Amino acid sequence: MTKTRKHQATPFAQMTIEELQTATAEFEREIVAEEFGPLSPRAKSRWKKARQRPGRPRQGQSEKVISVTVERSLLARSDALAKNMGLTRDVMIARGLEAVLAAEGKL
């Protein structure tokens, strides 16, 4: 949905001094905190969402960060394959673990 303008705005560079003063008059007054009321429920929701820090998306019930030692050439090959498949390293490792568990009948 796009908004349509009721009138065409004149670029500031093309305005006369009087037009500029009229167009920017609202910014000359002081902002007074008493003029503002409490946020509406919609505004609260938008403010809360804007303040949230982006995090990693959860992939299941819970995750555990681990440290694993992997041979460099194996890691390079798996990273290359993951990149070709459009996957991240952690998704590639998770798929490998799931494949081993499935092969052993433990999934």
C-alpha positions in Angstrom: 0.0 0.0 0.0 1.5 3.3 -1.0 0.5 6.7 0.2 -0.4 9.4 -2.3 0.5 13.0 -1.7 -2.2 15.6 -1.9 0.2 18.2 -3.2 3.7 18.1 -4.7 6.3 19.3 -2.2 8.8 21.9 -3.4 12.4 20.9 -2.8 14.0 23.1 -0.2 16.7 24.2 -2.6 14.0 25.8 -4.8 12.2 27.7 -2.0 12.4 31.3 -1.2 13.5 32.5 2.3 9.9 33.1 3.3 8.8 29.6 2.1 11.6 28.0 3.9 10.7 29.8 7.2 7.1 28.7 6.8 8.0 25.1 6.0 10.5 24.8 8.9 8.6 26.8 11.5 7.4 23.7 13.4 11.1 22.8 14.1 11.8 26.1 15.8 9.7 25.5 18.9 11.0 23.7 21.9 9.9 20.1 22.6 8.1 19.9 25.9 7.8 16.5 27.6 4.4 17.3 29.0 3.0 17.4 25.5 3.5 13.7 25.2 1.1 11.1 26.6 1.6 7.4 27.3 2.2 5.1 24.3 -0.7 3.4 22.7 -0.7 -0.5 22.7 0.4 -0.4 19.0 3.1 2.1 19.7 4.3 0.1 22.7 4.5 -3.0 20.6 6.5 -1.2 17.8 8.8 0.4 20.4 9.5 -3.0 22.1 10.2 -4.6 18.7 12.6 -1.7 17.7 14.5 -2.0 21.0 15.0 -5.8 20.7 18.5 -6.9 19.7 18.5 -9.4 16.8 19.5 -12.8 17.9 20.2 -16.2 16.4 17.0 -18.0 15.4 16.3 -21.0 17.5 16.4 -24.3 15.6 14.7 -26.6 18.0 13.7 -27.0 21.6 17.1 -25.7 22.8 20.7 -25.4 21.7 24.0 -26.0 23.2 27.2 -24.3 22.2 30.1 -26.7 21.8 33.8 -26.7 20.9 34.9 -29.3 18.4 38.3 -30.0 16.9 38.1 -30.9 13.2 40.9 -31.6 10.7 41.5 -28.4 8.6 41.0 -30.1 5.2 37.8 -31.7 6.4 36.5 -28.4 7.7 37.4 -26.6 4.5 35.7 -29.2 2.3 32.6 -29.2 4.5 32.5 -25.4 4.5 32.7 -25.4 0.7 29.9 -27.9 0.4 27.8 -26.0 2.9 28.3 -22.8 0.9 27.4 -24.5 -2.3 24.2 -25.8 -0.7 23.4 -22.5 0.9 23.8 -23.8 4.4 25.7 -22.5 7.4 28.4 -24.6 9.1 26.2 -25.4 12.1 23.3 -26.6 9.9 25.8 -28.8 7.9 27.1 -30.4 11.2 23.6 -30.9 12.5 22.6 -32.7 9.3 25.7 -34.9 9.5 24.9 -35.8 13.1 21.3 -36.6 12.2 22.4 -38.8 9.3 24.7 -40.8 11.6 22.0 -41.2 14.2 19.5 -42.3 11.5 22.0 -44.8 10.1 22.4 -46.3 13.5 18.7 -46.4 14.1 18.9 -44.0 17.0 16.9 -41.1 15.6 
